[in-house]
Structures are given as structure tokens and as C-alpha cells.
Amino acid sequence: MNNLYLTNSLNNKKEVFNPINPEKVSMYACGPTVYDNPHVGNARALVVFDLLFRILIEIYGKQKVIYVRNITDIDDKIIEASKNKKIDISDLTKTITKKFHNDCKSLFCLSPTKEPRATDHVIGMIKMTEKLISKKAAYESKGHVYFSVASFKNYGMLSNKNPDDLNAGARIEVSKLKKDPLDFVLWKPSDKSDPGWDSPWGRGRPGWHLECSVMSEKYLGKNFDIHGGGLDLIFPHHENEIAQSCVYNETGKFANYWVHNGFVTMNKEKMSKSLGNITTIEEATKKYSGQVVRLSLLSAQYKQPLDWNNNLLIEQSKTLNKWYSMYSSEVSEKIPDCFNDLLDDMNTPLYISKLHELFNQAHKGDSEKKKEFNKACRLIGLFCETNEKRTEYKKNKVKISEDIILNKIKDRDSAKKKGDYKLADKIRDDLSKEGIELKDEKGKTTWNYK
């Protein structure tokens, strides 16, 4: 097995993955803020880091991989949503968390090793804030506590931004209580009607960035292997995590590898609740099935943008209808060669193209290739449907046999020799409707599934 390579956002270079401890490979991915139904943009990060989890398990073994994905269940967005919907915050977070877990199951994502909730770790957040104040890396201002960006000389190391060039505004809270516009909140006061915890600075609640630093350290330590999330989290969220954690722990590093997935777009615009151009995971999986949505999310390399449209989903649906005709409970014991494409920075487009090749070999009667194909599908979380759903897929499979295809090709060759190109084109079109693609090259005609 070759080495695993990942693009590290710290330097934007593809690097060999060398874990701190191969007996305890560690990964943290930012989970949902549970204030509204998760959408397909959120699903991409879920599926990408589930795939990486599966790859790590395959390399190191399940018992040696710790995957932590948090639940943010205290946040200004949650408070605002509960007020707008006139729902108790506890009821709202429980409802959305349950929907999130159902979405994870519908997308066939493995359960993470740990799934901490922010509200269970507030004491740790208060302790981290206290220590940062004692180190003069944070300060109180009217019940708020802010991290001083000036206390961390490497601020901007992840986003490759110079603090002098950064401006308060988008995604940075503007406040006259700060000493520097870039300083970010560690603790803030809570109104009587809002969730809050007693602290040395009064009743309040933690800031978003602080939550992830405390939860990741609790389960993975001061320095761990991989930290993941969407591209939009690089700044300020992940940048701020690095700053406060490195100062708190007096370390030069937080996570060794930072992995970020690209956006899901609709009509070339980022899918987001603020733009109102979202498709929820629940809507997508009900219309097309979780397997189709999963394969669609894997169809582009994880770093690249992925445009969400019906054509994409229809094509992946056709692919799965075809592939399930080769479903078998028998799988190869060996790792298929195409696994190396996943090791190369999770190159799923190339991997999927190899799956098409394996399918064609299996369809022509190669029993070993059929086992290999089934193994390769399972490695990326496919072929996980129930018996009932598998039967449904098989009903949709290509029904035309190989003998009929070959005879049709002979008829077409004969028609071309006679100059009857109208008939030759009709035969090609008829086969195309059956999901068969013909290719003429060097005087010979070959066929393949679309």
C-alpha cells in the first residue's frame, strides 16, 4: 500500500501523511451548529471526512483511529432561531440534532468515535479563558473576554493573511469593547432569557472558536493529526482556534494537517442559508436516495467546487442503477489497486472512473473482478442499501444482454457496408436508449455502459 497524501492548507501543498502516533491516529472535523435543517452544502463536509475516516481505518485499523466530530449546541444563531421560531432552545437543538443524525444515516456515514456537545464542556472553556487571561493573551471588557490577536505572532499562518491587511467586518465581530478590531470573543454575557453559565466575568456563554479548541484537546490532546472542515472555516474560525490553542498550550502547532473541502454551489453561487439557495439533505435523499447523493458529492475532488443540479443527480442515479446489477455479498479480500487513487489526496473522480472499468470487466463474466468491484464500492460507502432498496436498483438495471449488444453491432456493421447509414444510426440510437455507448475506432466498434 502506498502512502496517503493530503493537501495541507497550512502551506497549500500535497504532503505525505505521517501520524504523530500510528497507534492513535487522530482527526477532528467541525460538526453542525444545530439551529436549522442541514443542507447539501453541509453534507459535503460530512461525506468528505467520512471518506477520510474510512481511508484511515483501511490503513491503520478501526481501533487505531479516533475521529471526533462536535455538535455546536450553544451559539448566537441558535438563540436567534429559537426566538424567531418561538421554540425552547433545548427543544430546537434536540430536534435539529436528531435530524442531523438521520441525515448522517441516510448518507451512510460511519459514526464518529466521539461526538462531544459544546454545552457539556463549558467548564473547560472557562478554564481555558482564565488561563489565557493569566498569560495576558486575553482581557475582560464589560463582561466580555477577548483574545488578543497580538499575543500570537503567527496569526494568519493558516489563511496566509497578514494581520495588518485584515479588516474587521465579514465574519469578524465589530465592537468598541475590543482593543484591536481583530481580537475575537472567548466569552460573552447572556441575557436572563438566554442560556448562560456562571463565570468569573458574570453569567455568560462561550464563543464559537473557543468551543472547538476545548473539545478537540479534550479528546485528541494538545497536538493532533488532522483538523478538517469547509473552506469557509479557514478564516476566522480555524485561524482563531490555532491562535488560542497554541498560546494556551505554549506549542507551535495545533493540528499538523488542515484539510478543507470546497463549496457546493447552485448556479455557480455558494449554497448557503443566507442566500436562500439551499436543498436540505432530507429533501435530496428522499428524491434521489442517500446513495445517489453520496456518489454525487464524491463525483468531484473534495477541494474543488461542486455544482449541484438535476443533471448531476440523474447521471449518478443511472450509474448506481447499473452498478447494483453487479451487487454481491462476496467481496475481494485484497485491497483493489484503485485504492491508491484515494491515497492520492482522495482523488474520487479517478477512483470512480476505475469503478466503471471494474464494472465492465465484472459484467463480462470475470468473477474476481466482480468481487473486487464490490470491495471497491464499499470502500467509499456504496452498496450499503437494504435488501429492499437493492431490489429496487436491480429493477432499474440495464436489461439488454451482451449477446444482443454484439448482434446489434454486427447488424450495424452490415448496414454501414451496404451504405444504409440511416439504419446504422438508428441501431446506435436504440442502444444508447438502453444505456449502451458505441465507439468506432480503427475500423472496429467497441461498446460500454454510459
C-alpha angles and dihedrals in degrees: 000000000000126000121277114247123198132179105244112211089207089077101002090239132126108248138181109257110238112175120218088234119011088203091060112030109185133205132171123190125184109248131202131303097226104223102105141014112292114249135206091269088061090045093062093064089045093054096039094054092040087057091049089049089053091049092050091048090052091051102039106017129257095269092057099053124081115193117185121189116174135214115223102210099162119058141122090255090057092049091049093047093050090052094046092048093038090231127137110257093235091053091047095051092045092050095048092043089054090050090049092053090048089051090051090054093047089053091048094240117165116241112259118244090245131014108187122188119221094229090061092059105047093115089059090049091053090050092051091049092050092052093047089053091050089052089051089242092116137033140197122240118178096325093321122106118206131192112233107231089198089067091069112063094193095056108145094033093125101039091038089233127143110227089224090060096048122098130199111247128076110056091350117100113238113217138154087217091074125092089211126024090232095056111111134212123262096171134012135185120260126217116237091258094049128079112271146161131211114257140161087267096050134268110331149115138256128265120249097247093051092055095063094044092055096044095046092050092046093059105022106028135237094307122028139167113253134017116186142184145122122312090250091064096064091088127062102348102052093032089056093046090056093048098050095039095048093049093044093050097034090233132134093222139044107177119006096213126036114197121188130184123216126247128276108230136194114206087351093302121115111260107242141146091238091061092042092226098121136132112199119230089239092055093047096047093047092052100041107011127252094268092056091048091048094050090046091053090050094047093090125051107266096246094053126083115259120210111215113217142139094256090060092050094044091052093049090046090055090048093053093045086057097042095050088064085073095047114137136167087222112089133179116264092215126074109254117244091242089069085083087070089061090049088057097078092301095295095189097166091060091042091052091049088055089051089058089053092049090049092053091050091047092048090057090061105270102145094190091052088050090056090045091049091052091049092049092051092051092050090068096040099266129129089043097122125122121260090258093053092045089055089052091053092049090054088060096048124119104281100192114102127229092245091056091048092052092047090050089052090052090050090050092049089050092049091051091050089054090048092246095138092159090064091042090054091047091054090050091049093048091052090046090057087055090055095260122131122202124206124194114206133157092349094308132101121219128182137213140168115266 
